[in-house]
Amino acid sequence: MSSTENLTGRTVIVTGGGSGIGRATALALGAAGARVVVAGRTAEKLDGTVSLLEQQGAAGLAVPVDVRDPVAVDALVARARAEFGDLYGLVNNAAGNFVCAGIDLSPRGWGSVVDIVLNGSFYCTRAFARALREQGTGGAVLSVIASYAWHGHPGTVHSAAAKAGVLAMTRTLAVELAPLGIRLNCIAPGPTETEGAGAALWATPEERERVLGSVPAGRFASPAEVADAALFLLGDRASYLTGDCLTLDGGQWLGKQVYGAPHQARRSTT
C-alpha cells in the first residue's frame, strides 16, 4: 500500500483497530511511516493487525482496551506514549451497531451503543488532548461516524444518536482545542465491505441487494478507500481543516428519492 501522506515518526492510536475500517486505516498509517497503536477488546484481532504492520515494515503495538472505561483509556494513552513517545493522531473507530426499531430497543442495547460510540470517543479524545497539551505539540483527531447522524434512519436510533453526538463533540472541541494546535474532524463512510457491517446491517443476500440499490454509485466502499480518505484528514495537507465531516458514501444520502426509477433500475438500463 502506498500513500501520498508522510507521517514518518508520528504515533497514531486507532481504536477498533482489529478489523475492517480500523485495520485498513492502521495499515495505511503504517505505510505512511507512522507508528501505530491499535486498541480494541479482542487481543487476537489486534495482534493480527500488528503482524500485518510488521510485515510491511511498520511499527505496531496492540493494546486491549474497553473504550467505555475512562481509566483504561487513560492507561492506553500512557502506554502509547511510553512505547512510542509523543503522540500525534487519534482515530475514534470503535463502535457497536445492530438494527432494531426504537420502540423495541432495550435500555441495555441503547446504553451499550451510546457508551461505546459517544462516551468512548469522548474519553479517548479527552485523554489524547491532555497528552498533547502536556507534550506542547499539536495533532489530529478523526472520528468515524455515518451520514444518518444528521438525516436519521429507521432501526438505528441508538447508533444515529451516538454518532450525532460525536459530530457535535467534534465541532465543539475543534474550537476549544484549536489554540493547542489540535484538529478534529469526522469521516462518514457509507456501506463498506467489512465483516462486521455485513453481519449487523445486511445479514442476508436480499438485504445486501437492497442496501446496494440505495447507493447511486452502484457499489460498496472498500475499507482501503475509507482509509485513504482518513489518511488525508490526518495528514498535513488537511492542516487548516477542522470541525468538518467528509462523507464517503457513493452519493447514498444525497440520492434518497421518492419519485422516478430507483438507482438500481437506472443502472440496469445503461
MARGU-898750 format. One record per residue: residue number from 1; residue in one letter; x, y, z of N, C-alpha, C, O in turn. Coordinates in steps of 0.2 Angstrom, whole numbers, m for minus. Example, Ala and Ser with C-alpha at 12.3 -4.5 7.8 and 13.67 -1.06 7.14 Angstrom:
! residues 2
nr;rest;n_px;n_py;n_pz;ca_px;ca_py;ca_pz;c_px;c_py;c_pz;o_px;o_py;o_pz
1;A;66;m28;39;62;m22;39;66;m16;39;71;m17;42 $
2;S;64;m11;35;68;m5;36;64;0;39;67;6;40 $
***
This chain:
! residues 270
nr;rest;n_px;n_py;n_pz;ca_px;ca_py;ca_pz;c_px;c_py;c_pz;o_px;o_py;o_pz
1;M;4;m6;0;0;0;0;4;6;0;9;7;4 $
2;S;3;11;m4;7;17;m5;3;23;m2;m3;22;m2 $
3;S;6;28;m1;2;34;2;6;41;m1;12;41;m1 $
4;T;2;46;m2;5;52;m3;6;56;3;9;62;3 $
5;E;4;54;9;5;57;15;11;54;18;13;49;17 $
6;N;15;59;22;21;57;25;20;58;33;20;64;35 $
7;L;19;53;36;18;53;44;24;50;47;23;47;53 $
8;T;30;50;44;35;46;47;37;48;54;38;54;55 $
9;G;37;44;58;39;45;65;34;47;70;35;49;76 $
10;R;28;48;67;22;51;71;18;45;74;17;40;70 $
11;T;16;45;80;12;40;83;5;41;83;2;47;85 $
12;V;1;36;81;m6;37;80;m10;31;83;m8;25;82 $
13;I;m15;32;87;m19;27;90;m25;26;86;m28;31;84 $
14;V;m27;20;85;m33;18;81;m37;13;86;m35;8;87 $
15;T;m43;16;88;m47;11;91;m51;7;86;m53;9;81 $
16;G;m53;1;89;m57;m3;84;m52;m5;79;m54;m6;73 $
17;G;m46;m6;80;m41;m7;75;m39;m15;73;m35;m16;70 $
18;G;m44;m19;76;m43;m26;74;m46;m29;68;m44;m34;66 $
19;S;m50;m25;65;m53;m27;58;m56;m21;55;m56;m16;57 $
20;G;m59;m23;49;m62;m18;45;m59;m12;43;m53;m11;42 $
21;I;m63;m6;44;m60;1;43;m54;2;47;m49;5;45 $
22;G;m55;0;54;m49;1;58;m43;m2;56;m37;1;57 $
23;R;m43;m8;54;m37;m12;52;m34;m8;46;m28;m7;45 $
24;A;m39;m7;41;m36;m4;35;m33;3;36;m28;5;33 $
25;T;m36;7;41;m33;13;42;m26;12;46;m22;16;44 $
26;A;m26;8;50;m19;6;53;m14;5;48;m8;7;49 $
27;L;m16;0;43;m11;m2;38;m9;4;34;m3;5;32 $
28;A;m14;9;32;m12;14;28;m8;19;32;m3;22;29 $
29;L;m9;20;38;m5;24;43;2;21;43;7;25;42 $
30;G;3;15;44;10;11;44;13;13;37;19;14;37 $
31;A;10;12;32;13;13;25;15;20;24;20;22;20 $
32;A;12;25;28;14;32;28;20;33;33;22;39;33 $
33;G;22;28;36;28;29;41;26;30;48;30;31;52 $
34;A;20;30;50;18;31;57;19;25;61;19;19;58 $
35;R;20;26;67;20;21;72;13;20;75;9;25;77 $
36;V;10;14;74;3;13;75;1;9;81;4;4;82 $
37;V;m3;12;86;m6;8;92;m13;7;90;m17;11;89 $
38;V;m14;0;90;m21;m2;89;m24;m5;95;m21;m8;99 $
39;A;m30;m2;96;m34;m4;103;m40;m7;101;m43;m5;96 $
40;G;m43;m11;106;m49;m14;105;m50;m20;110;m46;m20;114 $
41;R;m56;m23;110;m57;m28;115;m55;m35;114;m54;m39;118 $
42;T;m53;m36;108;m51;m43;106;m43;m43;104;m41;m41;99 $
43;A;m39;m46;109;m32;m46;108;m30;m50;102;m25;m47;98 $
44;E;m33;m55;100;m31;m59;94;m32;m55;88;m27;m55;83 $
45;K;m37;m51;87;m38;m47;81;m33;m41;81;m30;m40;75 $
46;L;m31;m38;87;m26;m33;87;m19;m36;85;m16;m33;81 $
47;D;m18;m42;88;m11;m45;86;m11;m46;78;m5;m46;75 $
48;G;m16;m48;75;m16;m49;68;m15;m43;64;m11;m43;59 $
49;T;m17;m37;67;m16;m31;63;m9;m29;64;m5;m27;60 $
50;V;m6;m30;70;1;m28;72;6;m33;67;11;m30;65 $
51;S;4;m39;66;8;m43;62;8;m41;55;13;m41;52 $
52;L;2;m38;52;2;m36;46;6;m29;45;10;m28;40 $
53;L;6;m25;50;10;m19;51;17;m21;50;21;m18;46 $
54;E;19;m26;54;26;m28;54;29;m31;48;34;m30;46 $
55;Q;24;m34;44;26;m37;38;27;m32;33;31;m33;28 $
56;Q;24;m26;33;26;m20;29;31;m16;31;32;m10;29 $
57;G;34;m18;37;40;m14;39;38;m8;44;42;m4;45 $
58;A;32;m8;46;30;m3;51;30;m5;58;30;m11;60 $
59;A;30;0;63;30;m2;70;23;m2;72;19;3;71 $
60;G;21;m7;76;14;m8;78;14;m10;85;19;m13;88 $
61;L;9;m8;89;8;m10;96;1;m12;97;m4;m8;95 $
62;A;m1;m18;100;m8;m19;101;m9;m18;109;m6;m21;113 $
63;V;m15;m15;110;m16;m13;117;m24;m15;118;m28;m11;116 $
64;P;m25;m21;121;m33;m22;123;m35;m17;127;m33;m16;133 $
65;V;m41;m15;126;m44;m9;130;m52;m9;128;m54;m10;123 $
66;D;m56;m7;133;m63;m6;133;m64;2;133;m63;4;138 $
67;V;m65;5;127;m66;12;127;m71;15;132;m71;21;133 $
68;R;m76;11;134;m81;13;139;m78;14;146;m82;17;150 $
69;D;m72;12;147;m69;13;154;m64;19;153;m58;18;150 $
70;P;m65;25;156;m60;30;156;m54;29;159;m49;32;156 $
71;V;m53;25;164;m47;23;167;m43;19;162;m37;20;162 $
72;A;m46;14;159;m42;10;154;m40;14;148;m35;13;145 $
73;V;m44;19;146;m42;24;141;m36;28;143;m31;29;139 $
74;D;m36;30;149;m30;34;151;m24;30;151;m19;32;149 $
75;A;m25;24;153;m19;19;153;m17;17;146;m11;17;144 $
76;L;m21;17;141;m20;16;134;m15;22;131;m10;21;128 $
77;V;m17;28;133;m13;34;130;m7;34;134;m2;35;130 $
78;A;m6;32;140;0;32;144;5;27;141;11;28;140 $
79;R;2;21;139;6;16;137;9;18;130;15;16;128 $
80;A;4;21;126;7;23;119;12;28;119;17;27;115 $
81;R;12;32;124;17;37;125;24;34;127;29;36;125 $
82;A;23;29;132;29;26;135;32;22;129;38;21;129 $
83;E;29;19;125;32;14;120;34;18;114;40;16;111 $
84;F;31;23;112;32;26;105;34;34;106;35;37;101 $
85;G;33;37;112;35;44;113;29;48;111;23;46;112 $
86;D;30;54;110;25;59;109;20;57;104;21;53;99 $
87;L;13;58;105;8;56;101;6;62;96;8;68;97 $
88;Y;3;60;90;1;64;85;m6;63;83;m10;68;83 $
89;G;m9;57;83;m15;56;80;m19;51;84;m17;47;87 $
90;L;m26;52;83;m31;48;86;m36;46;81;m39;51;78 $
91;V;m38;40;80;m44;38;76;m49;35;80;m48;29;83 $
92;N;m55;38;81;m60;35;85;m64;31;81;m69;33;77 $
93;N;m63;24;80;m66;20;76;m70;15;80;m75;11;76 $
94;A;m69;14;86;m73;8;90;m80;10;89;m82;15;91 $
95;A;m84;5;88;m91;6;88;m95;m1;89;m92;m6;89 $
96;G;m101;0;90;m106;m6;90;m112;m4;87;m114;2;87 $
97;N;m115;m9;83;m122;m7;80;m126;m13;78;m123;m19;78 $
98;F;m132;m13;78;m137;m18;76;m143;m14;74;m144;m9;76 $
99;V;m147;m17;70;m153;m14;68;m159;m16;72;m160;m22;74 $
100;C;m163;m11;75;m168;m13;80;m173;m7;80;m170;m1;80 $
101;A;m179;m8;79;m184;m2;80;m183;1;87;m183;m3;92 $
102;G;m184;7;87;m183;11;93;m188;9;99;m186;8;105 $
103;I;m194;7;97;m199;5;101;m198;m1;105;m200;m3;110 $
104;D;m194;m5;101;m192;m12;104;m185;m12;107;m183;m17;109 $
105;L;m181;m7;107;m174;m6;109;m174;m7;117;m177;m3;120 $
106;S;m170;m11;120;m169;m11;127;m165;m6;129;m160;m4;126 $
107;P;m165;m4;136;m161;1;139;m154;m2;138;m149;2;137 $
108;R;m153;m8;139;m146;m11;138;m143;m10;131;m137;m8;130 $
109;G;m147;m11;126;m145;m11;119;m143;m3;118;m138;m2;115 $
110;W;m148;1;120;m146;8;119;m140;10;122;m136;14;119 $
111;G;m139;9;129;m134;11;133;m127;8;130;m122;11;130 $
112;S;m127;2;128;m121;m1;125;m118;2;119;m112;4;119 $
113;V;m122;4;114;m120;8;108;m118;15;110;m113;17;108 $
114;V;m122;18;114;m120;25;116;m114;25;120;m110;30;119 $
115;D;m113;20;124;m107;20;128;m101;19;124;m95;22;125 $
116;I;m101;15;119;m95;13;115;m94;19;111;m88;22;110 $
117;V;m99;21;107;m98;26;102;m97;33;104;m92;37;103 $
118;L;m101;36;108;m101;43;111;m96;43;117;m92;47;117 $
119;N;m98;40;122;m94;40;128;m86;38;127;m82;42;129 $
120;G;m86;33;123;m79;30;121;m75;35;117;m69;36;119 $
121;S;m78;38;112;m75;43;108;m73;49;112;m67;52;111 $
122;F;m77;51;117;m75;57;121;m70;55;126;m65;59;127 $
123;Y;m70;49;129;m64;48;134;m58;47;130;m53;50;133 $
124;C;m58;44;124;m51;44;120;m49;51;118;m43;52;119 $
125;T;m54;55;116;m52;62;114;m49;66;120;m44;69;119 $
126;R;m52;65;125;m50;69;131;m43;67;133;m39;71;134 $
127;A;m42;61;134;m36;58;136;m30;60;131;m25;62;133 $
128;F;m32;59;125;m27;61;119;m25;69;120;m19;70;119 $
129;A;m30;73;120;m29;80;120;m25;82;126;m21;87;126 $
130;R;m26;79;132;m22;81;138;m15;79;137;m11;82;139 $
131;A;m14;73;134;m7;71;132;m4;76;128;2;78;129 $
132;L;m7;78;123;m4;83;118;m3;90;121;2;93;120 $
133;R;m7;92;126;m6;98;130;0;98;134;4;102;134 $
134;E;1;92;137;7;91;141;13;91;137;18;93;139 $
135;Q;13;88;131;18;87;126;20;94;124;26;96;122 $
136;G;15;99;123;16;105;120;16;105;112;19;109;109 $
137;T;13;99;110;13;98;102;5;98;100;1;97;104 $
138;G;5;99;93;m2;99;90;m3;92;88;1;87;89 $
139;G;m9;91;85;m10;84;82;m17;84;79;m20;89;78 $
140;A;m20;78;78;m26;77;74;m30;71;77;m28;66;79 $
141;V;m37;73;77;m42;68;79;m47;66;74;m49;71;71 $
142;L;m48;60;72;m53;58;67;m58;53;70;m56;48;72 $
143;S;m64;55;69;m69;51;72;m73;48;66;m75;52;62 $
144;V;m75;41;66;m78;38;61;m86;38;63;m88;35;68 $
145;I;m90;41;59;m97;41;60;m101;39;54;m98;34;51 $
146;A;m107;41;53;m111;39;47;m116;44;46;m117;49;50 $
147;S;m118;45;39;m122;50;37;m129;50;41;m132;56;41 $
148;Y;m131;45;44;m138;45;47;m137;49;54;m142;50;57 $
149;A;m131;51;56;m130;55;61;m134;62;60;m136;65;65 $
150;W;m135;64;54;m139;70;53;m145;69;49;m150;73;50 $
151;H;m146;64;46;m153;63;42;m157;57;46;m163;57;44 $
152;G;m154;54;50;m158;48;54;m159;42;49;m158;43;43 $
153;H;m161;37;52;m163;31;48;m166;26;53;m164;24;58 $
154;P;m172;23;50;m176;18;54;m171;13;56;m168;10;52 $
155;G;m172;11;63;m168;5;65;m161;6;68;m158;2;70 $
156;T;m160;13;68;m153;14;70;m153;20;75;m148;24;76 $
157;V;m158;21;79;m159;27;83;m153;27;88;m151;32;90 $
158;H;m151;21;91;m145;21;96;m139;23;93;m135;28;95 $
159;S;m137;21;87;m131;22;83;m132;30;81;m127;33;81 $
160;A;m137;31;78;m138;38;75;m137;43;80;m134;48;79 $
161;A;m140;42;86;m140;47;91;m133;48;94;m130;53;95 $
162;A;m129;42;95;m122;42;97;m118;45;92;m114;49;94 $
163;K;m118;44;86;m114;47;81;m116;54;80;m111;58;78 $
164;A;m122;56;80;m123;63;80;m120;67;86;m118;73;85 $
165;G;m120;64;92;m116;66;97;m109;67;96;m106;72;98 $
166;V;m106;62;93;m99;63;91;m97;68;86;m92;72;87 $
167;L;m102;70;81;m101;75;77;m102;82;81;m98;86;79 $
168;A;m106;82;85;m107;89;89;m101;89;94;m98;95;95 $
169;M;m98;84;97;m92;84;101;m86;87;96;m82;91;99 $
170;T;m86;84;90;m80;86;86;m80;93;84;m75;96;85 $
171;R;m86;96;83;m87;103;81;m85;107;87;m82;113;86 $
172;T;m88;105;93;m87;109;99;m79;109;101;m76;115;102 $
173;L;m76;103;101;m69;103;103;m64;106;98;m59;108;99 $
174;A;m67;106;91;m62;109;86;m61;116;88;m55;119;87 $
175;V;m66;120;91;m65;127;93;m61;127;99;m56;131;100 $
176;E;m62;123;104;m59;123;111;m52;121;110;m47;124;113 $
177;L;m50;116;106;m43;114;105;m39;117;100;m33;116;99 $
178;A;m42;121;96;m38;124;90;m32;128;93;m27;128;90 $
179;P;m33;132;99;m27;135;101;m21;131;103;m15;133;104 $
180;L;m22;124;104;m17;120;106;m14;116;100;m10;112;100 $
181;G;m17;118;94;m15;115;88;m17;108;86;m15;104;82 $
182;I;m23;107;89;m26;100;89;m32;101;84;m37;105;85 $
183;R;m32;97;78;m38;97;74;m42;91;75;m40;86;77 $
184;L;m49;92;74;m54;87;75;m58;87;69;m61;92;67 $
185;N;m59;81;66;m64;80;60;m67;73;60;m65;69;64 $
186;C;m72;73;56;m76;66;56;m75;64;49;m75;68;44 $
187;I;m76;57;48;m77;54;41;m84;50;42;m85;46;47 $
188;A;m88;50;37;m94;47;37;m94;42;31;m97;44;26 $
189;P;m92;36;32;m92;31;26;m99;28;25;m103;28;30 $
190;G;m101;27;19;m107;23;18;m106;16;18;m101;14;22 $
191;P;m110;12;15;m109;5;16;m103;2;13;m100;4;8 $
192;T;m99;m1;18;m92;m3;16;m92;m11;17;m95;m14;22 $
193;E;m88;m14;13;m87;m21;13;m82;m23;19;m76;m24;18 $
194;T;m86;m24;25;m82;m27;31;m86;m32;34;m93;m32;33 $
195;E;m83;m37;37;m87;m42;40;m92;m40;45;m97;m42;46 $
196;G;m90;m35;50;m94;m33;55;m100;m30;52;m106;m31;54 $
197;A;m100;m25;47;m105;m21;45;m110;m26;41;m116;m26;42 $
198;G;m107;m31;37;m111;m36;34;m116;m40;38;m122;m41;37 $
199;A;m113;m42;44;m117;m46;49;m122;m42;52;m127;m45;54 $
200;A;m120;m36;54;m125;m32;58;m130;m28;54;m136;m27;56 $
201;L;m129;m26;48;m133;m22;44;m136;m25;38;m142;m23;35 $
202;W;m133;m30;35;m136;m33;29;m135;m41;30;m130;m43;26 $
203;A;m138;m44;34;m137;m51;35;m139;m56;30;m136;m62;30 $
204;T;m143;m54;25;m145;m59;20;m143;m56;13;m143;m50;13 $
205;P;m143;m61;8;m142;m58;1;m147;m53;m1;m145;m48;m5 $
206;E;m153;m54;1;m159;m49;m1;m158;m42;3;m159;m37;m1 $
207;E;m156;m42;9;m154;m36;12;m148;m33;9;m148;m26;9 $
208;R;m143;m36;8;m137;m34;4;m139;m30;m2;m137;m25;m4 $
209;E;m143;m34;m6;m145;m31;m13;m149;m24;m12;m149;m20;m16 $
210;R;m153;m24;m7;m157;m18;m5;m153;m12;m3;m154;m7;m5 $
211;V;m148;m14;1;m143;m8;3;m139;m6;m3;m139;0;m4 $
212;L;m137;m11;m7;m133;m9;m13;m137;m4;m18;m135;0;m21 $
213;G;m144;m6;m18;m148;m2;m23;m149;5;m20;m152;9;m24 $
214;S;m147;7;m14;m148;13;m11;m142;18;m13;m142;24;m12 $
215;V;m137;15;m16;m131;18;m17;m130;20;m25;m130;16;m29 $
216;P;m131;27;m27;m131;29;m34;m124;26;m37;m125;25;m43 $
217;A;m119;26;m34;m113;24;m37;m113;16;m39;m109;14;m43 $
218;G;m117;13;m36;m118;6;m38;m114;1;m35;m113;m5;m37 $
219;R;m110;3;m29;m106;m2;m26;m105;0;m19;m106;6;m17 $
220;F;m102;m5;m15;m100;m3;m8;m93;0;m8;m89;m1;m13 $
221;A;m91;4;m3;m84;6;m2;m80;0;0;m82;m5;3 $
222;S;m73;1;m1;m68;m4;1;m65;m1;8;m65;5;8 $
223;P;m63;m5;13;m60;m2;18;m54;2;16;m52;7;20 $
224;A;m50;0;11;m44;4;9;m46;11;7;m42;16;8 $
225;E;m52;12;3;m54;18;1;m56;23;7;m54;29;7 $
226;V;m59;20;12;m60;24;18;m54;26;21;m53;32;24 $
227;A;m49;21;22;m43;23;25;m39;28;21;m36;32;25 $
228;D;m39;28;15;m35;33;11;m38;40;13;m34;45;13 $
229;A;m45;41;13;m48;47;15;m46;49;22;m45;55;23 $
230;A;m46;44;26;m44;46;33;m37;48;34;m36;53;38 $
231;L;m33;45;30;m26;47;30;m25;55;28;m21;58;31 $
232;F;m29;57;23;m29;64;21;m31;68;27;m28;73;28 $
233;L;m36;67;30;m39;71;35;m34;71;41;m34;76;45 $
234;L;m30;66;42;m25;66;47;m18;69;45;m14;71;50 $
235;G;m17;70;39;m11;72;37;m10;80;36;m15;84;37 $
236;D;m4;82;34;m3;89;33;m6;93;28;m7;99;28 $
237;R;m9;89;23;m12;93;18;m19;95;20;m22;100;17 $
238;A;m21;93;26;m28;95;29;m26;99;35;m30;100;40 $
239;S;m20;102;35;m18;106;41;m23;112;43;m22;114;49 $
240;Y;m27;114;39;m31;120;40;m38;118;41;m43;122;41 $
241;L;m39;111;41;m46;109;41;m48;106;48;m45;102;50 $
242;T;m53;109;51;m55;107;57;m63;108;58;m65;112;55 $
243;G;m66;103;62;m73;104;64;m77;102;58;m83;104;58 $
244;D;m75;98;53;m79;96;47;m80;89;47;m77;85;51 $
245;C;m84;87;42;m85;80;41;m85;78;34;m89;81;30 $
246;L;m81;73;32;m81;71;25;m85;65;24;m84;60;27 $
247;T;m90;65;19;m95;60;18;m92;56;12;m90;59;7 $
248;L;m91;49;13;m89;45;8;m93;39;7;m92;34;10 $
249;D;m99;40;3;m104;35;3;m107;34;m4;m112;31;m5 $
250;G;m103;36;m9;m106;35;m16;m112;38;m18;m116;36;m22 $
251;G;m114;44;m14;m120;48;m15;m126;45;m12;m131;47;m13 $
252;Q;m125;40;m7;m131;37;m4;m136;42;m1;m142;42;m2 $
253;W;m133;46;4;m138;50;7;m141;55;3;m146;57;4 $
254;L;m137;58;m2;m140;63;m6;m145;60;m11;m149;63;m14 $
255;G;m144;53;m12;m148;50;m18;m155;47;m15;m158;44;m19 $
256;K;m157;49;m9;m163;47;m6;m169;50;m11;m169;56;m12 $
257;Q;m173;45;m13;m178;48;m18;m185;45;m16;m186;39;m13 $
258;V;m190;48;m19;m197;46;m18;m200;45;m25;m203;40;m27 $
259;Y;m198;49;m30;m200;49;m37;m195;46;m42;m189;47;m41 $
260;G;m198;44;m47;m193;41;m53;m191;34;m51;m192;31;m46 $
261;A;m187;32;m56;m185;25;m56;m179;24;m51;m175;29;m50 $
262;P;m179;19;m47;m174;18;m42;m167;18;m45;m166;17;m51 $
263;H;m162;19;m42;m155;20;m44;m153;13;m48;m150;13;m53 $
264;Q;m155;8;m44;m153;1;m47;m156;0;m54;m153;m3;m58 $
265;A;m162;2;m55;m166;1;m61;m163;5;m66;m162;3;m72 $
266;R;m161;12;m65;m157;16;m70;m151;13;m72;m149;13;m78 $
267;R;m147;10;m67;m141;7;m69;m142;1;m74;m138;0;m79 $
268;S;m147;m3;m73;m148;m9;m77;m150;m7;m84;m150;m12;m88 $
269;T;m152;m1;m85;m154;1;m92;m149;4;m96;m149;6;m102 $
270;T;m143;5;m93;m137;8;m96;m132;3;m99;m127;5;m102 $
***
